[in-house]
């Protein structure tokens, strides 16, 4: 991953098992919930090449604590869009930023992936755009509100970042625009 002096980055991978590159806001462990940060949104534009193996996500990524939740807003990927989150329960469909997103929830576990201390199983929340796009604005706060209305409760925000995640393949992505902001 290469970062630039502006809010932008590029990344390359080559037959990795799980590759994540992200840039955006880090909130730390203040315990503040999403509604205490005002409006959080991302502006992005990118070009992608190559492949990404068995899975891939391009969009927004983050974590919350108490409860521990890993969350994704997926606007594109390598492969067919839309897709259903793996082994997840559909929680509804909502219009955000001019398109429909399907909301999903599932449980996952592991020993190194969690940003929550001492937690080995956690929830994943998903918003998956039903039509892919390579540029635009994602109103992240609207996804938080939609999850909340669907009974999916976030805790204290740890981060909200523009993400590329791949599970194999060989490829690259270039984000000349990758900005996440909040307004109080």
MIKEDREN-604228 format. One line per field, with one value per residue (C-alpha): residue number from 1; z, y, x. Coordinates in steps of 0.25 Angstrom, whole numbers. Each point is the difference from the previous one (the first is absolute). Last residue first. Example, Ala and Ser with C-alpha at 12.3 -4.5 7.8 and 13.67 -1.06 7.14 Angstrom:
! MIKEDREN-604228
num = [2  1]
pz = [29  2]
py = [-4  -14]
px = [55  -6]
END
This chain:
! MIKEDREN-604228
num = [184  183  182  181  180  179  178  177  176  175  174  173  172  171  170  169  168  167  166  165  164  163  162  161  160  159  158  157  156  155  154  153  152  151  150  149  148  147  146  145  144  143  142  141  140  139  138  137  136  135  134  133  132  131  130  129  128  127  126  125  124  123  122  121  120  119  118  117  116  115  114  113  112  111  110  109  108  107  106  105  104  103  102  101  100  99  98  97  96  95  94  93  92  91  90  89  88  87  86  85  84  83  82  81  80  79  78  77  76  75  74  73  72  71  70  69  68  67  66  65  64  63  62  61  60  59  58  57  56  55  54  53  52  51  50  49  48  47  46  45  44  43  42  41  40  39  38  37  36  35  34  33  32  31  30  29  28  27  26  25  24  23  22  21  20  19  18  17  16  15  14  13  12  11  10  9  8  7  6  5  4  3  2  1]
pz = [57  -14  -3  -12  -8  -13  -10  -14  -9  5  -8  0  -3  -4  2  6  14  11  -3  9  -5  10  3  15  12  13  15  2  13  -1  -12  1  -11  3  -14  4  5  -13  -8  10  -2  -15  0  8  -11  -11  -11  -11  -14  -8  -6  1  1  0  12  10  12  14  10  15  6  14  9  5  6  8  10  -4  -12  -13  -4  -11  8  7  -8  -1  -8  2  -11  -3  -13  -6  -15  -6  -10  -8  0  12  9  -3  10  -1  12  10  -8  8  -3  -4  -10  -3  -12  -13  -9  -8  -7  1  4  10  1  10  13  13  10  15  11  13  15  8  8  -10  -15  -12  -14  -15  -12  -15  -9  4  -5  1  -6  -8  -2  -15  -9  -1  8  -2  11  5  14  9  14  10  15  5  15  8  13  -8  -4  14  9  8  0  -5  -12  -11  -12  -13  -14  -7  -3  -6  3  -6  4  -6  -9  -15  -4  6  -4  6  -3  10  1  10  -4  3  -6  6  -7  4]
py = [71  -3  -13  -2  -12  3  -10  7  -4  -14  -10  -15  -12  -14  -15  -10  -3  4  15  12  14  10  14  2  2  -3  -4  4  -3  -10  -4  -6  -7  0  4  15  -1  -5  11  10  -5  -1  15  4  -6  10  -6  10  -4  -8  -14  -5  -13  -2  -7  6  -9  5  -10  -2  -10  -5  -6  -12  -1  13  2  14  5  3  -14  -7  -7  -12  -3  1  4  3  5  12  5  13  1  14  7  12  15  3  -10  -8  -11  -15  -9  -9  -11  -11  -4  -12  8  14  -1  5  12  1  -11  -1  10  9  12  9  -9  7  -10  -1  -8  1  -2  5  7  4  4  -3  5  -1  8  -4  -10  -15  -12  -15  -13  6  15  2  10  15  10  15  9  11  3  10  -5  4  2  9  4  -7  -3  -8  -10  -4  5  -10  8  -12  6  8  -4  7  -4  -9  -14  -12  -14  -13  -14  -12  7  -4  13  13  15  12  15  11  14  10  10  -2  -14  -14  -12  -14]
px = [-81  5  8  9  5  8  5  2  11  -3  9  -3  9  0  4  -10  -2  -10  -2  -3  -1  -5  -3  0  -9  6  -1  -15  -6  -11  -8  -14  -7  -15  -4  -2  15  5  -7  5  15  -2  -5  12  9  -5  8  4  3  10  2  -15  -7  -15  -7  9  3  -1  6  1  10  -2  11  6  14  0  12  2  -9  8  -4  8  10  -6  -13  -15  -11  -15  -9  -9  -5  -6  -3  4  -9  5  0  9  -8  -13  -2  -2  -2  7  5  7  14  8  8  -5  -9  5  -3  9  7  15  11  -7  -9  -8  2  -3  7  -1  8  -8  4  -11  5  11  -2  8  1  0  -5  0  7  -2  7  -2  6  11  2  3  7  -3  -8  -2  -5  -9  -4  -7  -4  -10  -1  -11  0  10  -9  -10  11  2  12  7  13  8  7  -8  8  -5  4  9  0  8  -4  6  -5  8  9  2  6  -5  1  -5  -2  -4  -7  -3  11  14  0  -1  6  -5]
END
